[in-house]
Amino acid sequence: MNISKRDTKMLLILFGIVIFVLCYFMVYLSYSEKNEYLREDIEDAEFEFTRLKALEKEVAGYRESVAGAEEFILATQSEYPADVHAADLIMYAVELQENTGIIMGGLSFIQPVDVMTVQGLAENARGGYSFIPLNAYRTGINISCSLTYQQLKDLADYIYNESQKTSLHSVSLSYNSTTGLLYGNVVINKNFLSSKDTEYVAAQIPEMNTGLPNPFGVITAAPTQPAGPDNNYDYY
């Protein structure tokens, strides 16, 4: 089969067009797509850079806000003890009686109840603070007592002036016209926050005598004799 020079030129031109089209779709379009992706990435980076530059100007304010929030959380945590034991409740009742003048007839303890879990702060190894879970509990005491109306007001003031979270749960009193006193029960709630990172501090219990050396007066001691030549003997 003979191909003329004219047909050969036409085939070469057609082959060149095909190569050009293939190069266009395989190289140029691929490059254009990559270039478009790169342009979008650059625009995103420029936007993020602008945003971060704006945030950088507010860093001092953010740090001050964080420090203020930490101070508030720690101050709030300090108002709650890490635990409340029976000895703490007894000492609180004793102090309540001493400061208000009420006369206690007896008291009973209220078992702790798990109220909720909250987020607190604890110092970390870097010298800063990290969030920790804290379990909030409520316990308390039921005091049977007699008191005047003024002492009832003093009792309420004393409870709500307590530095560690304490609240008056309920009051059930009746008036005795013969004595002029109120008789009944006062229930006081004590709240505490507990976790493995909190440390319990026991109540300060004052020293007291545990008993009398001679309660019935039946023990007599022989009088001691002064030392002297007549009382010093050597035994062999």
Secondary structure as GFF3:
##gff-version 3
##sequence-region A 1 236
A	DSSP	alpha_helix	5	23	.	.	.	ID=ss1
A	DSSP	pi_helix	24	28	.	.	.	ID=ss2
A	DSSP	alpha_helix	29	56	.	.	.	ID=ss3
A	DSSP	alpha_helix	59	78	.	.	.	ID=ss4
A	DSSP	alpha_helix	86	100	.	.	.	ID=ss5
A	DSSP	beta_strand	103	123	.	.	.	ID=ss6
A	DSSP	beta_strand	129	147	.	.	.	ID=ss7
A	DSSP	alpha_helix	149	160	.	.	.	ID=ss8
A	DSSP	beta_strand	166	176	.	.	.	ID=ss9
A	DSSP	beta_strand	181	194	.	.	.	ID=ss10
###
